[in-house]
């Protein structure tokens, strides 16, 4: 069972990395700007909170998880918990909440 979980996590990370790798540098930079603005507020945030801006910037949904992981690995943000999604299509599924990391 542990091997199956480890394999699933590895495949998830690989898929996220691939989804980021195919993005343009401009898309990556725009995502970084949006996250930087969220960090500046000092308030916890989720991708739901950034959805409108990400949609306007045409950041594909499939790349958002990988981009968030990239921000975590860079030490910009940290995962702090979960909350129900406000997005109707998710049926209030728990989503990740992040906050900026003090430097």
C-alpha positions as a Markdown table, in Angstrom:
| # | Residue | x | y | z |
|---|---|---|---|---|
| 1 | Unk | 0.0 | 0.0 | 0.0 |
| 2 | Unk | 2.8 | 2.4 | 0.9 |
| 3 | Unk | 4.4 | 1.7 | -2.5 |
| 4 | Unk | 1.2 | 2.6 | -4.3 |
| 5 | Unk | 0.8 | 5.9 | -2.4 |
| 6 | Unk | 4.5 | 6.8 | -3.0 |
| 7 | Unk | 4.0 | 6.0 | -6.7 |
| 8 | Unk | 0.8 | 8.1 | -6.9 |
| 9 | Unk | 2.6 | 11.1 | -5.3 |
| 10 | Unk | 5.5 | 10.7 | -7.6 |
| 11 | Unk | 3.2 | 10.7 | -10.7 |
| 12 | Unk | 1.3 | 13.7 | -9.3 |
| 13 | Unk | 4.6 | 15.7 | -8.9 |
| 14 | Unk | 5.7 | 14.6 | -12.3 |
| 15 | Unk | 2.4 | 15.7 | -13.9 |
| 16 | Unk | 2.5 | 19.1 | -12.1 |
| 17 | Unk | 6.1 | 19.7 | -13.2 |
| 18 | Unk | 5.2 | 18.8 | -16.8 |
| 19 | Unk | 2.2 | 21.2 | -16.7 |
| 20 | Unk | 4.5 | 24.0 | -15.7 |
| 21 | Unk | 7.3 | 23.1 | -18.1 |
| 22 | Unk | 5.0 | 23.8 | -21.2 |
| 23 | Unk | 3.9 | 27.2 | -20.0 |
| 24 | Unk | 5.5 | 30.3 | -21.5 |
| 25 | Unk | 7.8 | 32.4 | -19.4 |
| 26 | Unk | 5.3 | 35.2 | -19.6 |
| 27 | Unk | 2.6 | 32.9 | -18.1 |
| 28 | Unk | 4.9 | 31.9 | -15.3 |
| 29 | Unk | 5.9 | 35.5 | -14.6 |
| 30 | Unk | 2.2 | 36.6 | -14.5 |
| 31 | Unk | 1.4 | 33.8 | -12.0 |
| 32 | Unk | 4.3 | 34.9 | -9.9 |
| 33 | Unk | 3.0 | 38.5 | -9.9 |
| 34 | Unk | -0.5 | 37.4 | -8.9 |
| 35 | Unk | 0.9 | 35.3 | -6.0 |
| 36 | Unk | 3.3 | 38.2 | -5.0 |
| 37 | Unk | 0.3 | 40.5 | -4.8 |
| 38 | Unk | -1.6 | 38.0 | -2.6 |
| 39 | Unk | 1.4 | 37.6 | -0.3 |
| 40 | Unk | 1.6 | 41.4 | 0.1 |
| 41 | Unk | -1.9 | 41.5 | 1.7 |
| 42 | Unk | -0.6 | 39.4 | 4.6 |
| 43 | Unk | -3.8 | 37.4 | 4.5 |
| 44 | Unk | -4.1 | 33.7 | 3.9 |
| 45 | Unk | -5.2 | 32.8 | 0.4 |
| 46 | Unk | -6.3 | 30.0 | -1.8 |
| 47 | Unk | -6.3 | 29.5 | -5.6 |
| 48 | Unk | -10.1 | 30.2 | -5.3 |
| 49 | Unk | -9.2 | 33.7 | -4.1 |
| 50 | Unk | -6.9 | 34.2 | -7.2 |
| 51 | Unk | -9.2 | 32.5 | -9.7 |
| 52 | Unk | -10.5 | 35.6 | -11.4 |
| 53 | Unk | -7.0 | 37.0 | -11.9 |
| 54 | Unk | -5.6 | 33.7 | -13.0 |
| 55 | Unk | -8.5 | 33.3 | -15.5 |
| 56 | Unk | -7.9 | 36.8 | -16.9 |
| 57 | Unk | -4.2 | 36.0 | -17.2 |
| 58 | Unk | -5.2 | 32.8 | -19.1 |
| 59 | Unk | -3.2 | 30.6 | -16.7 |
| 60 | Unk | -4.5 | 27.1 | -17.4 |
| 61 | Unk | -6.3 | 25.3 | -14.5 |
| 62 | Unk | -4.1 | 22.2 | -15.1 |
| 63 | Unk | -0.9 | 24.2 | -14.4 |
| 64 | Unk | -2.0 | 26.0 | -11.2 |
| 65 | Unk | -1.2 | 23.2 | -8.8 |
| 66 | Unk | 2.3 | 22.9 | -10.3 |
| 67 | Unk | 2.8 | 26.7 | -10.1 |
| 68 | Unk | 1.7 | 26.7 | -6.5 |
| 69 | Unk | 4.2 | 23.9 | -5.7 |
| 70 | Unk | 6.9 | 25.9 | -7.5 |
| 71 | Unk | 6.1 | 28.9 | -5.2 |
| 72 | Unk | 6.3 | 26.6 | -2.1 |
| 73 | Unk | 9.7 | 25.2 | -3.3 |
| 74 | Unk | 11.0 | 28.7 | -3.8 |
| 75 | Unk | 10.1 | 29.5 | -0.2 |
| 76 | Unk | 7.6 | 32.2 | -1.1 |
| 77 | Unk | 4.5 | 30.6 | 0.5 |
| 78 | Unk | 3.6 | 27.7 | 2.8 |
| 79 | Unk | 0.5 | 25.5 | 3.1 |
| 80 | Unk | -1.4 | 26.3 | 6.3 |
| 81 | Unk | -4.6 | 24.3 | 6.1 |
| 82 | Unk | -7.8 | 23.8 | 4.2 |
| 83 | Unk | -11.2 | 25.5 | 3.8 |
| 84 | Unk | -14.3 | 24.7 | 1.8 |
| 85 | Unk | -14.1 | 26.0 | -1.8 |
| 86 | Unk | -16.5 | 28.9 | -2.6 |
| 87 | Unk | -16.5 | 27.8 | -6.3 |
| 88 | Unk | -19.9 | 26.2 | -7.1 |
| 89 | Unk | -18.4 | 23.5 | -9.4 |
| 90 | Unk | -16.4 | 22.0 | -6.5 |
| 91 | Unk | -19.4 | 21.5 | -4.3 |
| 92 | Unk | -17.5 | 23.0 | -1.3 |
| 93 | Unk | -14.7 | 20.5 | -1.5 |
| 94 | Unk | -11.8 | 21.3 | 0.9 |
| 95 | Unk | -9.1 | 23.3 | -0.8 |
| 96 | Unk | -5.6 | 24.3 | 0.2 |
| 97 | Unk | -4.9 | 27.6 | 2.0 |
| 98 | Unk | -1.5 | 29.3 | 1.8 |
| 99 | Unk | 0.3 | 32.3 | 3.4 |
| 100 | Unk | 3.4 | 34.2 | 2.5 |
| 101 | Unk | 6.6 | 33.2 | 4.2 |
| 102 | Unk | 8.5 | 35.9 | 6.1 |
| 103 | Unk | 12.0 | 36.5 | 4.7 |
